[in-house]
Amino acid sequence: MTHESPHDKAADAVHEGRPVEAKYVRGGGPGRRILTILVISVAAVSILLLGMWFVSQGGFARTNANVGNQAVDAEAFQGEAVTPPAGDAAVQAAKNN
């Protein structure tokens, strides 16, 4: 009496041209290992993204060096407004050359 492995049963079905039962072709066995890995990885990514957001929003900064100096900053940029070029600026430049 020989014991047939799941591979043998799946191979026989393939060779005979009939559908293979799902229980013979599933790659992984039942268990919670994959769920545990998914939960841990989602938690790690969440913590990482929350930390990156917190740092980018200045959550770790002690003070903002620009508090109350917005008028000084605005004065520094007075008179520097540049008019954007017209939509046909390249065409006009080509005509002038």
Protein Blocks (a to p, Z undefined) as FASTA:
>chain_A
ZZddfklmmmmmmmnopacdfklmpfbdcdjklmmmmmmmmmmmmmmmmmmmmmmnopmp
mbdckgoilmmmmmmmgoiaccdddfklmmmmmmmZZ
